[in-house]
Amino acid sequence: MSDIIIEINKEPDFTEIWHQGYVKYNGKEHKFFLVYPKSFDEEGNQYELNIKWFYARVPREIRAMENKIIDAFKQTLE
């Protein structure tokens, strides 16, 4: 059996801010977190914004709106 080594940095590598929101569709709210990475990679590029849905069962029409949600959030940063 081979040896296994697990190593975890003691200092965080990057920071994320999670914003809660929802899309209302046909009278039902579909909640999500918008994950806003506040850190940069080693080349100075910022990590991408990301949407994480609260629940697995989100209609395709709503999931397809992820880019619109991210664009709306970016407008609040300007």
mmCIF file of the N, C-alpha and C atoms, coordinates in Angstrom:
data_MODEL
# 
_entry.id   MODEL 
# 
loop_
_atom_site.group_PDB 
_atom_site.id 
_atom_site.type_symbol 
_atom_site.label_atom_id 
_atom_site.label_alt_id 
_atom_site.label_comp_id 
_atom_site.label_asym_id 
_atom_site.label_entity_id 
_atom_site.label_seq_id 
_atom_site.pdbx_PDB_ins_code 
_atom_site.Cartn_x 
_atom_site.Cartn_y 
_atom_site.Cartn_z 
_atom_site.occupancy 
_atom_site.B_iso_or_equiv 
_atom_site.pdbx_formal_charge 
_atom_site.auth_seq_id 
_atom_site.auth_comp_id 
_atom_site.auth_asym_id 
_atom_site.auth_atom_id 
_atom_site.pdbx_PDB_model_num 
ATOM 1   N N  . MET A 1 1  ? 0.853   -1.183 0.000   1.00 0.00 ? 1  MET A N  1 
ATOM 2   C CA . MET A 1 1  ? 0.000   0.000  0.000   1.00 0.00 ? 1  MET A CA 1 
ATOM 3   C C  . MET A 1 1  ? 0.891   1.236  0.000   1.00 0.00 ? 1  MET A C  1 
ATOM 4   N N  . SER A 1 2  ? 0.540   2.224  -0.813  1.00 0.00 ? 2  SER A N  1 
ATOM 5   C CA . SER A 1 2  ? 1.355   3.438  -0.901  1.00 0.00 ? 2  SER A CA 1 
ATOM 6   C C  . SER A 1 2  ? 0.970   4.428  0.207   1.00 0.00 ? 2  SER A C  1 
ATOM 7   N N  . ASP A 1 3  ? 1.931   5.284  0.530   1.00 0.00 ? 3  ASP A N  1 
ATOM 8   C CA . ASP A 1 3  ? 1.682   6.321  1.538   1.00 0.00 ? 3  ASP A CA 1 
ATOM 9   C C  . ASP A 1 3  ? 0.857   7.442  0.928   1.00 0.00 ? 3  ASP A C  1 
ATOM 10  N N  . ILE A 1 4  ? -0.028  7.995  1.711   1.00 0.00 ? 4  ILE A N  1 
ATOM 11  C CA . ILE A 1 4  ? -0.851  9.131  1.282   1.00 0.00 ? 4  ILE A CA 1 
ATOM 12  C C  . ILE A 1 4  ? -0.498  10.324 2.147   1.00 0.00 ? 4  ILE A C  1 
ATOM 13  N N  . ILE A 1 5  ? -0.257  11.445 1.502   1.00 0.00 ? 5  ILE A N  1 
ATOM 14  C CA . ILE A 1 5  ? 0.043   12.691 2.218   1.00 0.00 ? 5  ILE A CA 1 
ATOM 15  C C  . ILE A 1 5  ? -1.010  13.717 1.828   1.00 0.00 ? 5  ILE A C  1 
ATOM 16  N N  . ILE A 1 6  ? -1.605  14.338 2.822   1.00 0.00 ? 6  ILE A N  1 
ATOM 17  C CA . ILE A 1 6  ? -2.561  15.425 2.598   1.00 0.00 ? 6  ILE A CA 1 
ATOM 18  C C  . ILE A 1 6  ? -1.957  16.681 3.178   1.00 0.00 ? 6  ILE A C  1 
ATOM 19  N N  . GLU A 1 7  ? -1.890  17.725 2.362   1.00 0.00 ? 7  GLU A N  1 
ATOM 20  C CA . GLU A 1 7  ? -1.329  18.993 2.820   1.00 0.00 ? 7  GLU A CA 1 
ATOM 21  C C  . GLU A 1 7  ? -2.316  20.111 2.519   1.00 0.00 ? 7  GLU A C  1 
ATOM 22  N N  . ILE A 1 8  ? -2.540  20.974 3.508   1.00 0.00 ? 8  ILE A N  1 
ATOM 23  C CA . ILE A 1 8  ? -3.459  22.106 3.355   1.00 0.00 ? 8  ILE A CA 1 
ATOM 24  C C  . ILE A 1 8  ? -2.730  23.364 3.783   1.00 0.00 ? 8  ILE A C  1 
ATOM 25  N N  . ASN A 1 9  ? -2.763  24.383 2.916   1.00 0.00 ? 9  ASN A N  1 
ATOM 26  C CA . ASN A 1 9  ? -2.136  25.662 3.260   1.00 0.00 ? 9  ASN A CA 1 
ATOM 27  C C  . ASN A 1 9  ? -2.814  26.269 4.479   1.00 0.00 ? 9  ASN A C  1 
ATOM 28  N N  . LYS A 1 10 ? -2.033  26.853 5.357   1.00 0.00 ? 10 LYS A N  1 
ATOM 29  C CA . LYS A 1 10 ? -2.592  27.491 6.555   1.00 0.00 ? 10 LYS A CA 1 
ATOM 30  C C  . LYS A 1 10 ? -3.167  28.872 6.239   1.00 0.00 ? 10 LYS A C  1 
ATOM 31  N N  . GLU A 1 11 ? -2.641  29.510 5.216   1.00 0.00 ? 11 GLU A N  1 
ATOM 32  C CA . GLU A 1 11 ? -3.147  30.815 4.786   1.00 0.00 ? 11 GLU A CA 1 
ATOM 33  C C  . GLU A 1 11 ? -4.099  30.612 3.605   1.00 0.00 ? 11 GLU A C  1 
ATOM 34  N N  . PRO A 1 12 ? -5.207  31.342 3.566   1.00 0.00 ? 12 PRO A N  1 
ATOM 35  C CA . PRO A 1 12 ? -6.134  31.177 2.435   1.00 0.00 ? 12 PRO A CA 1 
ATOM 36  C C  . PRO A 1 12 ? -5.486  31.623 1.126   1.00 0.00 ? 12 PRO A C  1 
ATOM 37  N N  . ASP A 1 13 ? -5.793  30.897 0.067   1.00 0.00 ? 13 ASP A N  1 
ATOM 38  C CA . ASP A 1 13 ? -5.260  31.226 -1.249  1.00 0.00 ? 13 ASP A CA 1 
ATOM 39  C C  . ASP A 1 13 ? -6.082  32.305 -1.959  1.00 0.00 ? 13 ASP A C  1 
ATOM 40  N N  . PHE A 1 14 ? -7.360  32.354 -1.675  1.00 0.00 ? 14 PHE A N  1 
ATOM 41  C CA . PHE A 1 14 ? -8.191  33.407 -2.237  1.00 0.00 ? 14 PHE A CA 1 
ATOM 42  C C  . PHE A 1 14 ? -9.427  33.589 -1.378  1.00 0.00 ? 14 PHE A C  1 
ATOM 43  N N  . THR A 1 15 ? -10.119 34.694 -1.611  1.00 0.00 ? 15 THR A N  1 
ATOM 44  C CA . THR A 1 15 ? -11.297 35.058 -0.837  1.00 0.00 ? 15 THR A CA 1 
ATOM 45  C C  . THR A 1 15 ? -12.506 35.143 -1.768  1.00 0.00 ? 15 THR A C  1 
ATOM 46  N N  . GLU A 1 16 ? -13.643 34.662 -1.302  1.00 0.00 ? 16 GLU A N  1 
ATOM 47  C CA . GLU A 1 16 ? -14.894 34.757 -2.054  1.00 0.00 ? 16 GLU A CA 1 
ATOM 48  C C  . GLU A 1 16 ? -15.934 35.468 -1.192  1.00 0.00 ? 16 GLU A C  1 
ATOM 49  N N  . ILE A 1 17 ? -16.780 36.232 -1.846  1.00 0.00 ? 17 ILE A N  1 
ATOM 50  C CA . ILE A 1 17 ? -17.942 36.818 -1.188  1.00 0.00 ? 17 ILE A CA 1 
ATOM 51  C C  . ILE A 1 17 ? -19.165 36.194 -1.846  1.00 0.00 ? 17 ILE A C  1 
ATOM 52  N N  . TRP A 1 18 ? -20.082 35.685 -1.031  1.00 0.00 ? 18 TRP A N  1 
ATOM 53  C CA . TRP A 1 18 ? -21.277 35.020 -1.540  1.00 0.00 ? 18 TRP A CA 1 
ATOM 54  C C  . TRP A 1 18 ? -22.474 35.940 -1.352  1.00 0.00 ? 18 TRP A C  1 
ATOM 55  N N  . HIS A 1 19 ? -23.152 36.243 -2.450  1.00 0.00 ? 19 HIS A N  1 
ATOM 56  C CA . HIS A 1 19 ? -24.363 37.076 -2.436  1.00 0.00 ? 19 HIS A CA 1 
ATOM 57  C C  . HIS A 1 19 ? -25.566 36.174 -2.712  1.00 0.00 ? 19 HIS A C  1 
ATOM 58  N N  . GLN A 1 20 ? -26.583 36.293 -1.881  1.00 0.00 ? 20 GLN A N  1 
ATOM 59  C CA . GLN A 1 20 ? -27.794 35.501 -2.068  1.00 0.00 ? 20 GLN A CA 1 
ATOM 60  C C  . GLN A 1 20 ? -28.772 36.263 -2.946  1.00 0.00 ? 20 GLN A C  1 
ATOM 61  N N  . GLY A 1 21 ? -29.459 35.550 -3.839  1.00 0.00 ? 21 GLY A N  1 
ATOM 62  C CA . GLY A 1 21 ? -30.469 36.168 -4.695  1.00 0.00 ? 21 GLY A CA 1 
ATOM 63  C C  . GLY A 1 21 ? -31.482 35.129 -5.135  1.00 0.00 ? 21 GLY A C  1 
ATOM 64  N N  . TYR A 1 22 ? -32.394 35.547 -6.001  1.00 0.00 ? 22 TYR A N  1 
ATOM 65  C CA . TYR A 1 22 ? -33.366 34.603 -6.540  1.00 0.00 ? 22 TYR A CA 1 
ATOM 66  C C  . TYR A 1 22 ? -33.885 35.109 -7.877  1.00 0.00 ? 22 TYR A C  1 
ATOM 67  N N  . VAL A 1 23 ? -34.411 34.177 -8.659  1.00 0.00 ? 23 VAL A N  1 
ATOM 68  C CA . VAL A 1 23 ? -35.120 34.474 -9.895  1.00 0.00 ? 23 VAL A CA 1 
ATOM 69  C C  . VAL A 1 23 ? -36.549 34.038 -9.665  1.00 0.00 ? 23 VAL A C  1 
ATOM 70  N N  . LYS A 1 24 ? -37.495 34.920 -9.903  1.00 0.00 ? 24 LYS A N  1 
ATOM 71  C CA . LYS A 1 24 ? -38.905 34.556 -9.739  1.00 0.00 ? 24 LYS A CA 1 
ATOM 72  C C  . LYS A 1 24 ? -39.454 34.190 -11.117 1.00 0.00 ? 24 LYS A C  1 
ATOM 73  N N  . TYR A 1 25 ? -39.998 32.994 -11.226 1.00 0.00 ? 25 TYR A N  1 
ATOM 74  C CA . TYR A 1 25 ? -40.480 32.451 -12.494 1.00 0.00 ? 25 TYR A CA 1 
ATOM 75  C C  . TYR A 1 25 ? -41.788 31.724 -12.248 1.00 0.00 ? 25 TYR A C  1 
ATOM 76  N N  . ASN A 1 26 ? -42.836 32.162 -12.938 1.00 0.00 ? 26 ASN A N  1 
ATOM 77  C CA . ASN A 1 26 ? -44.177 31.578 -12.760 1.00 0.00 ? 26 ASN A CA 1 
ATOM 78  C C  . ASN A 1 26 ? -44.599 31.560 -11.292 1.00 0.00 ? 26 ASN A C  1 
ATOM 79  N N  . GLY A 1 27 ? -44.283 32.635 -10.587 1.00 0.00 ? 27 GLY A N  1 
ATOM 80  C CA . GLY A 1 27 ? -44.693 32.780 -9.200  1.00 0.00 ? 27 GLY A CA 1 
ATOM 81  C C  . GLY A 1 27 ? -43.832 32.031 -8.185  1.00 0.00 ? 27 GLY A C  1 
ATOM 82  N N  . LYS A 1 28 ? -42.781 31.343 -8.636  1.00 0.00 ? 28 LYS A N  1 
ATOM 83  C CA . LYS A 1 28 ? -41.935 30.570 -7.726  1.00 0.00 ? 28 LYS A CA 1 
ATOM 84  C C  . LYS A 1 28 ? -40.525 31.153 -7.713  1.00 0.00 ? 28 LYS A C  1 
ATOM 85  N N  . GLU A 1 29 ? -39.961 31.281 -6.511  1.00 0.00 ? 29 GLU A N  1 
ATOM 86  C CA . GLU A 1 29 ? -38.598 31.792 -6.368  1.00 0.00 ? 29 GLU A CA 1 
ATOM 87  C C  . GLU A 1 29 ? -37.597 30.644 -6.462  1.00 0.00 ? 29 GLU A C  1 
ATOM 88  N N  . HIS A 1 30 ? -36.571 30.861 -7.276  1.00 0.00 ? 30 HIS A N  1 
ATOM 89  C CA . HIS A 1 30 ? -35.472 29.905 -7.407  1.00 0.00 ? 30 HIS A CA 1 
ATOM 90  C C  . HIS A 1 30 ? -34.231 30.601 -6.862  1.00 0.00 ? 30 HIS A C  1 
ATOM 91  N N  . LYS A 1 31 ? -33.819 30.205 -5.655  1.00 0.00 ? 31 LYS A N  1 
ATOM 92  C CA . LYS A 1 31 ? -32.750 30.899 -4.944  1.00 0.00 ? 31 LYS A CA 1 
ATOM 93  C C  . LYS A 1 31 ? -31.374 30.434 -5.413  1.00 0.00 ? 31 LYS A C  1 
ATOM 94  N N  . PHE A 1 32 ? -30.423 31.374 -5.334  1.00 0.00 ? 32 PHE A N  1 
ATOM 95  C CA . PHE A 1 32 ? -29.050 31.075 -5.719  1.00 0.00 ? 32 PHE A CA 1 
ATOM 96  C C  . PHE A 1 32 ? -28.084 31.889 -4.881  1.00 0.00 ? 32 PHE A C  1 
ATOM 97  N N  . PHE A 1 33 ? -26.836 31.471 -4.910  1.00 0.00 ? 33 PHE A N  1 
ATOM 98  C CA . PHE A 1 33 ? -25.716 32.274 -4.416  1.00 0.00 ? 33 PHE A CA 1 
ATOM 99  C C  . PHE A 1 33 ? -24.909 32.700 -5.623  1.00 0.00 ? 33 PHE A C  1 
ATOM 100 N N  . LEU A 1 34 ? -24.547 33.957 -5.681  1.00 0.00 ? 34 LEU A N  1 
ATOM 101 C CA . LEU A 1 34 ? -23.590 34.439 -6.656  1.00 0.00 ? 34 LEU A CA 1 
ATOM 102 C C  . LEU A 1 34 ? -22.254 34.506 -5.936  1.00 0.00 ? 34 LEU A C  1 
ATOM 103 N N  . VAL A 1 35 ? -21.278 33.764 -6.426  1.00 0.00 ? 35 VAL A N  1 
ATOM 104 C CA . VAL A 1 35 ? -19.968 33.679 -5.782  1.00 0.00 ? 35 VAL A CA 1 
ATOM 105 C C  . VAL A 1 35 ? -19.036 34.673 -6.469  1.00 0.00 ? 35 VAL A C  1 
ATOM 106 N N  . TYR A 1 36 ? -18.571 35.656 -5.691  1.00 0.00 ? 36 TYR A N  1 
ATOM 107 C CA . TYR A 1 36 ? -17.746 36.743 -6.205  1.00 0.00 ? 36 TYR A CA 1 
ATOM 108 C C  . TYR A 1 36 ? -16.321 36.582 -5.667  1.00 0.00 ? 36 TYR A C  1 
ATOM 109 N N  . PRO A 1 37 ? -15.409 36.031 -6.476  1.00 0.00 ? 37 PRO A N  1 
ATOM 110 C CA . PRO A 1 37 ? -14.034 35.871 -6.020  1.00 0.00 ? 37 PRO A CA 1 
ATOM 111 C C  . PRO A 1 37 ? -13.316 37.212 -5.965  1.00 0.00 ? 37 PRO A C  1 
ATOM 112 N N  . LYS A 1 38 ? -12.736 37.527 -4.853  1.00 0.00 ? 38 LYS A N  1 
ATOM 113 C CA . LYS A 1 38 ? -12.059 38.820 -4.669  1.00 0.00 ? 38 LYS A CA 1 
ATOM 114 C C  . LYS A 1 38 ? -10.555 38.720 -4.867  1.00 0.00 ? 38 LYS A C  1 
ATOM 115 N N  . SER A 1 39 ? -10.066 37.578 -5.306  1.00 0.00 ? 39 SER A N  1 
ATOM 116 C CA . SER A 1 39 ? -8.628  37.372 -5.440  1.00 0.00 ? 39 SER A CA 1 
ATOM 117 C C  . SER A 1 39 ? -8.252  37.214 -6.908  1.00 0.00 ? 39 SER A C  1 
ATOM 118 N N  . PHE A 1 40 ? -6.962  37.181 -7.153  1.00 0.00 ? 40 PHE A N  1 
ATOM 119 C CA . PHE A 1 40 ? -6.432  37.077 -8.500  1.00 0.00 ? 40 PHE A CA 1 
ATOM 120 C C  . PHE A 1 40 ? -5.480  35.896 -8.586  1.00 0.00 ? 40 PHE A C  1 
ATOM 121 N N  . ASP A 1 41 ? -5.347  35.331 -9.794  1.00 0.00 ? 41 ASP A N  1 
ATOM 122 C CA . ASP A 1 41 ? -4.394  34.236 -9.972  1.00 0.00 ? 41 ASP A CA 1 
ATOM 123 C C  . ASP A 1 41 ? -2.975  34.795 -10.057 1.00 0.00 ? 41 ASP A C  1 
ATOM 124 N N  . GLU A 1 42 ? -2.010  33.902 -10.246 1.00 0.00 ? 42 GLU A N  1 
ATOM 125 C CA . GLU A 1 42 ? -0.608  34.330 -10.247 1.00 0.00 ? 42 GLU A CA 1 
ATOM 126 C C  . GLU A 1 42 ? -0.262  35.258 -11.407 1.00 0.00 ? 42 GLU A C  1 
ATOM 127 N N  . GLU A 1 43 ? -1.121  35.312 -12.440 1.00 0.00 ? 43 GLU A N  1 
ATOM 128 C CA . GLU A 1 43 ? -0.895  36.216 -13.576 1.00 0.00 ? 43 GLU A CA 1 
ATOM 129 C C  . GLU A 1 43 ? -1.682  37.513 -13.445 1.00 0.00 ? 43 GLU A C  1 
ATOM 130 N N  . GLY A 1 44 ? -2.385  37.701 -12.338 1.00 0.00 ? 44 GLY A N  1 
ATOM 131 C CA . GLY A 1 44 ? -3.138  38.931 -12.107 1.00 0.00 ? 44 GLY A CA 1 
ATOM 132 C C  . GLY A 1 44 ? -4.554  38.929 -12.653 1.00 0.00 ? 44 GLY A C  1 
ATOM 133 N N  . ASN A 1 45 ? -5.033  37.784 -13.116 1.00 0.00 ? 45 ASN A N  1 
ATOM 134 C CA . ASN A 1 45 ? -6.399  37.678 -13.642 1.00 0.00 ? 45 ASN A CA 1 
ATOM 135 C C  . ASN A 1 45 ? -7.363  37.349 -12.518 1.00 0.00 ? 45 ASN A C  1 
ATOM 136 N N  . GLN A 1 46 ? -8.518  38.022 -12.527 1.00 0.00 ? 46 GLN A N  1 
ATOM 137 C CA . GLN A 1 46 ? -9.516  37.727 -11.500 1.00 0.00 ? 46 GLN A CA 1 
ATOM 138 C C  . GLN A 1 46 ? -10.280 36.460 -11.871 1.00 0.00 ? 46 GLN A C  1 
ATOM 139 N N  . TYR A 1 47 ? -10.618 35.667 -10.865 1.00 0.00 ? 47 TYR A N  1 
ATOM 140 C CA . TYR A 1 47 ? -11.385 34.449 -11.092 1.00 0.00 ? 47 TYR A CA 1 
ATOM 141 C C  . TYR A 1 47 ? -12.803 34.807 -11.535 1.00 0.00 ? 47 TYR A C  1 
ATOM 142 N N  . GLU A 1 48 ? -13.458 33.866 -12.214 1.00 0.00 ? 48 GLU A N  1 
ATOM 143 C CA . GLU A 1 48 ? -14.797 34.107 -12.745 1.00 0.00 ? 48 GLU A CA 1 
ATOM 144 C C  . GLU A 1 48 ? -15.858 34.103 -11.652 1.00 0.00 ? 48 GLU A C  1 
ATOM 145 N N  . LEU A 1 49 ? -16.894 34.923 -11.863 1.00 0.00 ? 49 LEU A N  1 
ATOM 146 C CA . LEU A 1 49 ? -18.082 34.870 -11.018 1.00 0.00 ? 49 LEU A CA 1 
ATOM 147 C C  . LEU A 1 49 ? -18.787 33.541 -11.285 1.00 0.00 ? 49 LEU A C  1 
ATOM 148 N N  . ASN A 1 50 ? -19.536 33.071 -10.292 1.00 0.00 ? 50 ASN A N  1 
ATOM 149 C CA . ASN A 1 50 ? -20.138 31.759 -10.390 1.00 0.00 ? 50 ASN A CA 1 
ATOM 150 C C  . ASN A 1 50 ? -21.511 31.778 -9.728  1.00 0.00 ? 50 ASN A C  1 
ATOM 151 N N  . ILE A 1 51 ? -22.451 31.021 -10.274 1.00 0.00 ? 51 ILE A N  1 
ATOM 152 C CA . ILE A 1 51 ? -23.782 30.871 -9.677  1.00 0.00 ? 51 ILE A CA 1 
ATOM 153 C C  . ILE A 1 51 ? -23.902 29.463 -9.109  1.00 0.00 ? 51 ILE A C  1 
ATOM 154 N N  . LYS A 1 52 ? -24.360 29.362 -7.871  1.00 0.00 ? 52 LYS A N  1 
ATOM 155 C CA . LYS A 1 52 ? -24.641 28.072 -7.238  1.00 0.00 ? 52 LYS A CA 1 
ATOM 156 C C  . LYS A 1 52 ? -26.103 28.097 -6.795  1.00 0.00 ? 52 LYS A C  1 
ATOM 157 N N  . TRP A 1 53 ? -26.889 27.199 -7.352  1.00 0.00 ? 53 TRP A N  1 
ATOM 158 C CA . TRP A 1 53 ? -28.311 27.123 -7.029  1.00 0.00 ? 53 TRP A CA 1 
ATOM 159 C C  . TRP A 1 53 ? -28.512 26.424 -5.699  1.00 0.00 ? 53 TRP A C  1 
ATOM 160 N N  . PHE A 1 54 ? -29.517 26.869 -4.937  1.00 0.00 ? 54 PHE A N  1 
ATOM 161 C CA . PHE A 1 54 ? -29.810 26.255 -3.639  1.00 0.00 ? 54 PHE A CA 1 
ATOM 162 C C  . PHE A 1 54 ? -30.182 24.788 -3.801  1.00 0.00 ? 54 PHE A C  1 
ATOM 163 N N  . TYR A 1 55 ? -30.959 24.489 -4.831  1.00 0.00 ? 55 TYR A N  1 
ATOM 164 C CA . TYR A 1 55 ? -31.511 23.147 -4.998  1.00 0.00 ? 55 TYR A CA 1 
ATOM 165 C C  . TYR A 1 55 ? -31.166 22.616 -6.376  1.00 0.00 ? 55 TYR A C  1 
ATOM 166 N N  . ALA A 1 56 ? -31.125 21.304 -6.515  1.00 0.00 ? 56 ALA A N  1 
ATOM 167 C CA . ALA A 1 56 ? -30.764 20.678 -7.789  1.00 0.00 ? 56 ALA A CA 1 
ATOM 168 C C  . ALA A 1 56 ? -31.860 20.840 -8.840  1.00 0.00 ? 56 ALA A C  1 
ATOM 169 N N  . ARG A 1 57 ? -33.095 20.927 -8.414  1.00 0.00 ? 57 ARG A N  1 
ATOM 170 C CA . ARG A 1 57 ? -34.214 20.982 -9.357  1.00 0.00 ? 57 ARG A CA 1 
ATOM 171 C C  . ARG A 1 57 ? -34.549 22.425 -9.716  1.00 0.00 ? 57 ARG A C  1 
ATOM 172 N N  . VAL A 1 58 ? -33.819 22.955 -10.665 1.00 0.00 ? 58 VAL A N  1 
ATOM 173 C CA . VAL A 1 58 ? -34.057 24.306 -11.183 1.00 0.00 ? 58 VAL A CA 1 
ATOM 174 C C  . VAL A 1 58 ? -34.348 24.160 -12.673 1.00 0.00 ? 58 VAL A C  1 
ATOM 175 N N  . PRO A 1 59 ? -35.465 24.718 -13.154 1.00 0.00 ? 59 PRO A N  1 
ATOM 176 C CA . PRO A 1 59 ? -35.801 24.564 -14.569 1.00 0.00 ? 59 PRO A CA 1 
ATOM 177 C C  . PRO A 1 59 ? -34.680 25.066 -15.497 1.00 0.00 ? 59 PRO A C  1 
ATOM 178 N N  . ARG A 1 60 ? -34.586 24.421 -16.649 1.00 0.00 ? 60 ARG A N  1 
ATOM 179 C CA . ARG A 1 60 ? -33.576 24.810 -17.642 1.00 0.00 ? 60 ARG A CA 1 
ATOM 180 C C  . ARG A 1 60 ? -33.658 26.283 -18.008 1.00 0.00 ? 60 ARG A C  1 
ATOM 181 N N  . GLU A 1 61 ? -34.887 26.797 -18.112 1.00 0.00 ? 61 GLU A N  1 
ATOM 182 C CA . GLU A 1 61 ? -35.071 28.204 -18.481 1.00 0.00 ? 61 GLU A CA 1 
ATOM 183 C C  . GLU A 1 61 ? -34.406 29.132 -17.468 1.00 0.00 ? 61 GLU A C  1 
ATOM 184 N N  . ILE A 1 62 ? -34.434 28.731 -16.212 1.00 0.00 ? 62 ILE A N  1 
ATOM 185 C CA . ILE A 1 62 ? -33.830 29.544 -15.153 1.00 0.00 ? 62 ILE A CA 1 
ATOM 186 C C  . ILE A 1 62 ? -32.313 29.382 -15.172 1.00 0.00 ? 62 ILE A C  1 
ATOM 187 N N  . ARG A 1 63 ? -31.831 28.159 -15.268 1.00 0.00 ? 63 ARG A N  1 
ATOM 188 C CA . ARG A 1 63 ? -30.380 27.924 -15.329 1.00 0.00 ? 63 ARG A CA 1 
ATOM 189 C C  . ARG A 1 63 ? -29.750 28.668 -16.509 1.00 0.00 ? 63 ARG A C  1 
ATOM 190 N N  . ALA A 1 64 ? -30.491 28.784 -17.595 1.00 0.00 ? 64 ALA A N  1 
ATOM 191 C CA . ALA A 1 64 ? -29.987 29.464 -18.788 1.00 0.00 ? 64 ALA A CA 1 
ATOM 192 C C  . ALA A 1 64 ? -29.791 30.966 -18.543 1.00 0.00 ? 64 ALA A C  1 
ATOM 193 N N  . MET A 1 65 ? -30.308 31.482 -17.443 1.00 0.00 ? 65 MET A N  1 
ATOM 194 C CA . MET A 1 65 ? -30.198 32.910 -17.131 1.00 0.00 ? 65 MET A CA 1 
ATOM 195 C C  . MET A 1 65 ? -28.931 33.251 -16.357 1.00 0.00 ? 65 MET A C  1 
ATOM 196 N N  . GLU A 1 66 ? -28.058 32.295 -16.111 1.00 0.00 ? 66 GLU A N  1 
ATOM 197 C CA . GLU A 1 66 ? -26.875 32.546 -15.289 1.00 0.00 ? 66 GLU A CA 1 
ATOM 198 C C  . GLU A 1 66 ? -26.043 33.724 -15.806 1.00 0.00 ? 66 GLU A C  1 
ATOM 199 N N  . ASN A 1 67 ? -25.824 33.796 -17.116 1.00 0.00 ? 67 ASN A N  1 
ATOM 200 C CA . ASN A 1 67 ? -25.044 34.911 -17.664 1.00 0.00 ? 67 ASN A CA 1 
ATOM 201 C C  . ASN A 1 67 ? -25.734 36.251 -17.447 1.00 0.00 ? 67 ASN A C  1 
ATOM 202 N N  . LYS A 1 68 ? -27.064 36.277 -17.541 1.00 0.00 ? 68 LYS A N  1 
ATOM 203 C CA . LYS A 1 68 ? -27.809 37.516 -17.293 1.00 0.00 ? 68 LYS A CA 1 
ATOM 204 C C  . LYS A 1 68 ? -27.695 37.938 -15.829 1.00 0.00 ? 68 LYS A C  1 
ATOM 205 N N  . ILE A 1 69 ? -27.727 36.964 -14.930 1.00 0.00 ? 69 ILE A N  1 
ATOM 206 C CA . ILE A 1 69 ? -27.588 37.255 -13.501 1.00 0.00 ? 69 ILE A CA 1 
ATOM 207 C C  . ILE A 1 69 ? -26.206 37.840 -13.234 1.00 0.00 ? 69 ILE A C  1 
ATOM 208 N N  . ILE A 1 70 ? -25.186 37.225 -13.797 1.00 0.00 ? 70 ILE A N  1 
ATOM 209 C CA . ILE A 1 70 ? -23.815 37.701 -13.600 1.00 0.00 ? 70 ILE A CA 1 
ATOM 210 C C  . ILE A 1 70 ? -23.636 39.091 -14.199 1.00 0.00 ? 70 ILE A C  1 
ATOM 211 N N  . ASP A 1 71 ? -24.184 39.321 -15.401 1.00 0.00 ? 71 ASP A N  1 
ATOM 212 C CA . ASP A 1 71 ? -24.089 40.651 -16.022 1.00 0.00 ? 71 ASP A CA 1 
ATOM 213 C C  . ASP A 1 71 ? -24.786 41.715 -15.174 1.00 0.00 ? 71 ASP A C  1 
ATOM 214 N N  . ALA A 1 72 ? -25.950 41.372 -14.617 1.00 0.00 ? 72 ALA A N  1 
ATOM 215 C CA . ALA A 1 72 ? -26.669 42.321 -13.757 1.00 0.00 ? 72 ALA A CA 1 
ATOM 216 C C  . ALA A 1 72 ? -25.839 42.656 -12.526 1.00 0.00 ? 72 ALA A C  1 
ATOM 217 N N  . PHE A 1 73 ? -25.165 41.660 -11.961 1.00 0.00 ? 73 PHE A N  1 
ATOM 218 C CA . PHE A 1 73 ? -24.319 41.900 -10.796 1.00 0.00 ? 73 PHE A CA 1 
ATOM 219 C C  . PHE A 1 73 ? -23.129 42.790 -11.166 1.00 0.00 ? 73 PHE A C  1 
ATOM 220 N N  . LYS A 1 74 ? -22.507 42.530 -12.312 1.00 0.00 ? 74 LYS A N  1 
ATOM 221 C CA . LYS A 1 74 ? -21.349 43.340 -12.740 1.00 0.00 ? 74 LYS A CA 1 
ATOM 222 C C  . LYS A 1 74 ? -21.741 44.805 -12.892 1.00 0.00 ? 74 LYS A C  1 
ATOM 223 N N  . GLN A 1 75 ? -22.962 45.068 -13.322 1.00 0.00 ? 75 GLN A N  1 
ATOM 224 C CA . GLN A 1 75 ? -23.426 46.456 -13.467 1.00 0.00 ? 75 GLN A CA 1 
ATOM 225 C C  . GLN A 1 75 ? -23.495 47.161 -12.127 1.00 0.00 ? 75 GLN A C  1 
ATOM 226 N N  . THR A 1 76 ? -23.730 46.419 -11.053 1.00 0.00 ? 76 THR A N  1 
ATOM 227 C CA . THR A 1 76 ? -23.762 47.053 -9.723  1.00 0.00 ? 76 THR A CA 1 
ATOM 228 C C  . THR A 1 76 ? -22.375 47.427 -9.250  1.00 0.00 ? 76 THR A C  1 
ATOM 229 N N  . LEU A 1 77 ? -21.341 46.840 -9.866  1.00 0.00 ? 77 LEU A N  1 
ATOM 230 C CA . LEU A 1 77 ? -19.962 47.120 -9.462  1.00 0.00 ? 77 LEU A CA 1 
ATOM 231 C C  . LEU A 1 77 ? -19.412 48.364 -10.139 1.00 0.00 ? 77 LEU A C  1 
ATOM 232 N N  . GLU A 1 78 ? -20.052 48.813 -11.203 1.00 0.00 ? 78 GLU A N  1 
ATOM 233 C CA . GLU A 1 78 ? -19.551 49.971 -11.955 1.00 0.00 ? 78 GLU A CA 1 
ATOM 234 C C  . GLU A 1 78 ? -19.912 51.275 -11.303 1.00 0.00 ? 78 GLU A C  1 
# 
